[in-house]
Protein backbone atom coordinates (compact mmCIF):
# COMPACT_ATOMS: atom_id res chain seq x y z
CA UNK A 1 0.00 0.00 0.00
CA UNK A 2 1.23 3.51 -0.81
CA UNK A 3 2.08 5.69 2.18
CA UNK A 4 3.19 9.32 2.32
CA UNK A 5 4.91 8.76 5.67
CA UNK A 6 7.95 7.36 3.89
CA UNK A 7 8.16 10.34 1.54
CA UNK A 8 8.09 13.10 4.12
CA UNK A 9 9.96 13.54 7.41
CA UNK A 10 8.16 13.41 10.73
CA UNK A 11 7.34 16.62 12.56
CA UNK A 12 9.96 15.74 15.17
CA UNK A 13 12.61 15.38 12.47
CA UNK A 14 11.61 18.72 10.93
CA UNK A 15 11.90 20.47 14.31
CA UNK A 16 15.29 18.86 14.96
CA UNK A 17 16.48 19.99 11.54
CA UNK A 18 15.26 23.52 12.19
CA UNK A 19 17.05 23.65 15.56
CA UNK A 20 20.25 22.44 13.89
CA UNK A 21 19.85 25.07 11.19
CA UNK A 22 19.44 27.83 13.80
CA UNK A 23 22.54 26.63 15.65
CA UNK A 24 24.65 26.64 12.48
CA UNK A 25 23.31 30.08 11.54
CA UNK A 26 24.05 31.41 15.04
CA UNK A 27 27.68 30.29 14.76
CA UNK A 28 28.04 32.22 11.49
CA UNK A 29 27.20 35.50 13.26
CA UNK A 30 30.29 37.57 14.14
CA UNK A 31 30.72 41.15 15.25
CA UNK A 32 33.08 41.72 12.32
CA UNK A 33 30.41 40.84 9.73
CA UNK A 34 28.84 43.52 7.55
CA UNK A 35 25.48 44.91 8.66
CA UNK A 36 23.64 43.24 5.77
CA UNK A 37 25.04 39.83 6.69
CA UNK A 38 24.12 40.31 10.35
CA UNK A 39 20.58 41.31 9.38
CA UNK A 40 20.14 38.29 7.10
CA UNK A 41 21.39 35.90 9.78
CA UNK A 42 19.13 37.49 12.40
CA UNK A 43 16.09 37.26 10.10
CA UNK A 44 16.86 33.60 9.43
CA UNK A 45 16.97 32.86 13.15
CA UNK A 46 13.84 34.92 13.88
CA UNK A 47 11.84 32.89 11.36
CA UNK A 48 12.50 29.68 13.25
CA UNK A 49 9.73 29.99 15.87
CA UNK A 50 7.11 30.48 13.14
CA UNK A 51 8.30 27.37 11.27
CA UNK A 52 8.32 25.31 14.47
CA UNK A 53 4.86 26.61 15.38
CA UNK A 54 3.43 25.62 12.02
CA UNK A 55 5.00 22.16 12.25
CA UNK A 56 3.75 21.77 15.81
CA UNK A 57 0.22 22.74 14.76
CA UNK A 58 0.28 20.02 12.10
CA UNK A 59 1.47 17.32 14.48
CA UNK A 60 -1.14 14.73 15.33
CA UNK A 61 -1.58 14.50 19.09
CA UNK A 62 -3.04 11.51 20.85
CA UNK A 63 -6.18 12.29 22.77
CA UNK A 64 -6.84 10.54 26.03
Secondary structure as the mmCIF struct_conf table of DSSP 4:
data_model
#
loop_
_struct_conf.conf_type_id
_struct_conf.id
_struct_conf.beg_label_comp_id
_struct_conf.beg_label_asym_id
_struct_conf.beg_label_seq_id
_struct_conf.end_label_comp_id
_struct_conf.end_label_asym_id
_struct_conf.end_label_seq_id
HELX_RH_3T_P HELX_RH_3T_P1 UNK A 4 UNK A 6
TURN_TY1_P TURN_TY1_P1 UNK A 7 UNK A 7
BEND BEND1 UNK A 8 UNK A 8
HELX_RH_AL_P HELX_RH_AL_P1 UNK A 11 UNK A 28
TURN_TY1_P TURN_TY1_P2 UNK A 31 UNK A 32
BEND BEND2 UNK A 33 UNK A 33
HELX_RH_AL_P HELX_RH_AL_P2 UNK A 35 UNK A 46
TURN_TY1_P TURN_TY1_P3 UNK A 47 UNK A 47
HELX_RH_AL_P HELX_RH_AL_P3 UNK A 48 UNK A 58
BEND BEND3 UNK A 59 UNK A 59
#
